[in-house]
Amino acid sequence: MEASTTSTIQGTRRSTPHIRIKAYSVLIISSILYAGNVIAGKLIAGHVPSAGLSALRGVLGLLIIVPLTWSRVKTATRPGRKDLFQLFVLGFFGITLAYLTFIVGMKYSSGTNASIISATSPALTNTLLVIGFKAKLNKLQILGIITSFLGLLIVFTEGSLHHLLTLKLGLGDIILFINVSSMAIFYVLGQKIMEKLSSVVTSIYALAFGTFLLIPPGVWQLTTKPWHLTLFDFLMIIYMGCFVTGFAFFLNLVGINLIGSGQATILSNLQPVLTIVLSIFILGESLSFYHWAGFVLVIFGIILSLAKPEQSVKNIA
């Protein structure tokens, strides 16, 4: 469900066709791995305590990503005391809260709903930028925000006017929206500190702090609540921790470094489509009319949200 923590930095790169092909390849692989994260989360949700699973994800991810990026971290600007507090806050929203709400939300929602809800991230991020940073958006971006939220509302209410009027909303969908909101807050708050620190340093520290916050409740849940791991469950944890939090994160960094985050972000929008495809073939889910209507509106909203802003430095979606 979570988008990459590094796709919020703007930038452009002059690249050759060979470099672009390499970048697109690693970014597509990263998108596939992130899409599979929703499927893995749905399959394992309820089998392992949420905080325990989230903590395991963070620890496994750190074991993979730290060695892969250590050379960059050593040569990059080190965070100061004030920076450490900001990174701690980023870790809470981007890792602790995001991981917990993802696992809990997947217990009560479907992979299809999760993919559509996650696709509203660009519109939600732009909305927070307007509120918190007084960013100026053009008319197309404003229309994109409205369109995306309209699609989200259709999914929330299952296309039922009665559900809308009676505020009968799915618990899992609401929790997953909190998940997307926490990531959007991470993107907005991270914009400022990433002007000083590199995206690698920011993301590594945020992951470390967020995982640190997850370990105490995770250990408590794993030692006090009954749970049992099958071999399949164990493989799902390895996938979510090593392949998603670790390798997918690293591949996304490589892609952004090659072509810049502007183009990388566009490719990341493949994730909702891939998730829906995987949900149909692996989870056996089917698309209802309200899914199609909501999905089309959200994707159209994404396209509009990516329109060039009046003040591009303020737009990170």
C-alpha positions in Angstrom: 0.0 0.0 0.0 2.7 2.4 0.8 4.3 4.4 -1.9 8.1 4.7 -2.0 9.5 7.1 0.6 11.8 8.6 -1.9 9.5 9.6 -4.7 8.7 13.0 -3.2 11.9 14.7 -4.3 11.7 16.7 -7.4 14.4 16.6 -9.9 15.4 16.0 -13.5 18.2 14.0 -15.0 19.8 14.2 -18.5 19.8 10.6 -19.6 20.7 8.5 -22.6 18.3 5.9 -24.0 20.3 3.2 -22.3 20.0 4.9 -18.9 16.3 5.5 -19.4 15.7 1.8 -20.2 17.7 0.8 -17.1 15.7 3.2 -15.0 12.3 2.2 -16.4 13.2 -1.5 -15.8 14.1 -1.1 -12.2 11.1 1.1 -11.5 8.7 -1.3 -13.1 10.2 -4.2 -11.0 9.8 -1.9 -8.0 6.2 -1.2 -8.8 5.5 -5.0 -9.2 7.0 -5.7 -5.8 5.0 -2.9 -4.2 1.8 -4.2 -5.8 2.6 -7.6 -4.5 2.8 -6.1 -1.0 -0.9 -5.6 -1.0 -1.5 -9.2 -1.9 0.9 -10.4 0.7 -0.7 -8.1 3.3 -4.1 -9.5 2.5 -3.0 -13.1 2.7 -1.2 -12.7 6.0 -3.4 -10.1 7.8 -4.9 -11.7 10.9 -2.3 -14.5 11.1 0.3 -12.4 12.9 -0.3 -9.5 15.3 -0.2 -6.2 13.4 2.5 -4.5 15.4 4.7 -7.6 15.4 4.4 -8.0 11.7 5.1 -4.3 11.1 8.2 -4.5 13.3 9.5 -7.5 11.5 9.0 -5.7 8.2 11.0 -2.8 9.4 13.9 -4.9 10.8 14.2 -7.1 7.7 14.0 -4.0 5.5 16.9 -2.4 7.4 19.0 -5.5 7.1 18.7 -5.3 3.3 18.7 -1.6 2.6 21.5 -0.4 5.0 24.2 -2.5 3.4 23.0 -1.6 -0.1 23.1 2.2 0.6 25.9 2.4 3.2 28.4 3.9 0.9 26.0 6.8 0.1 25.1 7.3 3.7 28.7 7.6 4.8 29.5 10.4 2.3 26.2 12.3 2.7 25.5 15.2 5.0 24.8 14.0 8.5 21.6 15.2 10.3 21.9 17.6 13.2 19.9 17.5 16.4 16.9 19.4 15.0 17.0 17.2 11.9 16.9 14.1 14.1 13.6 15.2 15.7 12.1 15.9 12.2 13.3 12.5 11.0 11.7 10.9 14.1 8.4 12.5 13.2 8.8 11.3 9.6 9.5 7.8 10.9 6.3 7.9 12.9 4.0 8.9 10.0 5.8 7.2 7.1 6.7 3.9 8.9 5.1 3.3 12.3 1.6 4.6 11.5 1.7 3.6 7.8 2.7 0.0 8.5 0.2 -0.5 11.3 -2.7 0.9 9.4 -1.8 -1.0 6.3 -1.9 -4.4 8.1 -5.0 -3.6 10.1 -6.8 -2.2 7.1 -6.1 -5.2 5.0 -7.9 -7.4 7.5 -11.2 -5.7 6.7 -10.8 -4.5 3.1 -10.0 -6.0 -0.3 -6.9 -5.8 -2.5 -8.9 -4.0 -5.1 -10.2 -1.3 -2.7 -6.7 -0.9 -1.3 -5.3 -0.2 -4.7 -7.8 2.4 -5.6 -7.5 4.1 -2.2 -3.7 4.2 -2.5 -4.0 5.8 -5.9 -5.5 8.9 -4.4 -2.1 9.7 -2.8 -1.0 12.4 -5.3 -4.3 14.3 -4.9 -4.2 14.0 -1.1 -0.6 15.2 -1.0 -1.4 18.2 -3.1 -4.3 19.0 -0.8 -2.1 18.9 2.3 0.4 21.1 0.5 -2.3 23.7 -0.2 -3.4 23.6 3.5 0.1 23.4 5.1 2.4 25.2 2.7 -0.1 27.4 0.9 1.0 25.9 -2.4 -0.7 27.3 -5.5 -2.2 24.7 -7.8 -3.5 25.2 -11.3 -7.0 24.5 -12.4 -6.2 21.1 -13.7 -4.6 20.0 -10.4 -7.6 21.2 -8.5 -9.9 19.3 -10.8 -7.7 16.3 -10.3 -8.1 16.5 -6.6 -11.8 16.7 -6.8 -12.0 13.9 -9.3 -9.8 11.6 -7.3 -11.8 12.1 -4.1 -15.1 11.6 -6.0 -13.7 8.2 -7.1 -12.6 7.5 -3.6 -16.1 8.3 -2.3 -17.7 5.9 -4.8 -15.4 3.1 -3.5 -16.0 4.0 0.1 -19.8 3.8 -0.3 -19.8 0.9 -2.8 -21.6 3.2 -5.2 -24.7 3.4 -2.9 -26.4 6.7 -2.3 -28.0 5.1 0.8 -24.5 4.2 2.2 -23.4 7.8 1.6 -26.5 9.4 3.3 -26.2 7.0 6.3 -22.4 7.3 6.4 -22.1 3.5 6.1 -18.5 3.3 5.3 -16.2 0.2 5.3 -14.0 0.1 8.4 -11.1 -1.4 6.4 -11.4 1.3 3.8 -11.3 4.1 6.4 -8.2 2.6 8.0 -6.5 2.3 4.6 -7.4 6.0 3.9 -5.6 6.8 7.2 -2.7 4.8 5.8 -2.6 6.9 2.6 -3.0 10.1 4.7 -0.1 9.2 6.9 2.1 8.7 3.8 0.9 12.0 2.4 1.9 13.8 5.6 5.3 12.1 5.4 5.7 13.4 1.9 4.8 17.0 2.8 6.9 17.1 6.0 9.8 15.4 4.3 9.9 18.0 1.5 11.5 20.5 3.8 14.2 18.3 5.3 15.1 16.8 2.0 16.2 20.2 0.9 19.1 19.7 3.3 19.6 16.0 3.5 19.7 13.5 0.7 16.7 11.2 0.0 18.8 8.2 1.0 19.7 9.6 4.4 16.2 10.9 5.1 14.6 7.5 4.2 17.1 5.4 6.1 16.8 7.4 9.3 13.0 7.5 9.0 12.8 3.8 8.5 15.1 3.3 11.5 13.1 5.6 13.8 9.8 4.2 12.6 11.0 0.6 13.2 12.3 1.6 16.6 8.9 2.8 17.6 7.3 -0.5 16.3 9.6 -2.8 18.2 8.2 -2.4 21.8 4.5 -3.0 20.8 5.6 -5.6 18.4 7.5 -7.6 21.0 4.6 -7.2 23.4 2.1 -8.6 20.9 4.3 -11.5 19.8 5.0 -12.6 23.4 1.4 -12.1 24.8 -0.9 -13.0 21.9 -1.5 -16.4 20.4 -0.2 -16.8 16.9 1.2 -19.4 14.6 3.3 -19.1 11.4 3.0 -21.6 8.6 5.8 -21.8 6.0 3.7 -19.7 3.7 3.2 -17.0 6.3 6.9 -17.0 6.9 7.6 -16.5 3.2 5.1 -13.6 3.1 6.9 -11.9 5.9 10.2 -12.4 4.1 8.6 -10.9 1.0 7.1 -7.9 2.7 10.3 -7.1 4.7 13.2 -8.1 2.4 11.7 -7.7 -1.0 9.4 -4.7 -0.5 10.8 -2.7 2.4 14.3 -3.6 1.3 14.8 -4.4 -2.4 11.9 -2.4 -3.9 12.9 0.6 -1.9 16.5 0.3 -3.2 15.4 -0.2 -6.8 13.2 2.9 -6.5 16.2 4.9 -5.3 18.2 3.7 -8.3 15.5 4.7 -10.7 15.1 8.1 -9.2 18.9 8.7 -9.3 18.9 7.8 -13.0 16.0 9.8 -14.3 14.8 12.0 -11.5 11.7 11.7 -9.3 9.3 13.5 -11.8 9.4 10.6 -14.3 9.8 8.0 -11.5 6.6 9.2 -9.9 4.6 8.8 -13.1 5.8 5.1 -13.3 4.8 4.5 -9.7 1.2 5.1 -10.7 1.4 1.6 -12.3 1.1 0.2 -8.8 -2.7 0.5 -8.5 -3.2 -1.1 -11.9 -0.8 -4.0 -11.1 -2.4 -4.5 -7.7 -5.9 -4.8 -9.2 -4.6 -7.4 -11.7 -2.9 -9.4 -9.0 -6.0 -9.2 -6.8 -8.1 -10.7 -9.5 -5.7 -13.5 -10.4 -4.3 -14.4 -7.0 -7.1 -13.4 -4.5 -9.9 -14.2 -6.9 -11.5 -10.8 -6.4 -13.8 -9.4 -9.0 -14.5 -5.8 -10.1 -17.9 -4.4 -9.5 -19.3 -1.4 -11.4 -18.5 0.9 -8.5 -14.9 -0.3 -8.6 -14.6 0.5 -12.3 -16.2 3.9 -11.8 -14.0 4.8 -8.8 -10.9 3.5 -10.5 -11.4 5.5 -13.7 -12.1 8.7 -11.8 -9.0 8.2 -9.5 -6.7 7.5 -12.5 -8.1 10.5 -14.4 -7.5 12.5 -11.2 -3.9 11.3 -11.1 -3.3 12.5 -14.6 -4.7 15.9 -13.8 -2.8 16.1 -10.6 0.5 15.6 -12.4 -0.1 18.7 -14.5 2.6 21.3 -14.2 1.9 23.5 -11.2 2.2 27.3 -11.1 4.9 26.9 -8.4 6.5 23.5 -9.3 8.8 23.5 -6.3 5.8 23.1 -4.1 4.4 20.1 -5.8 5.6 16.7 -4.7 2.8 14.5 -5.9 
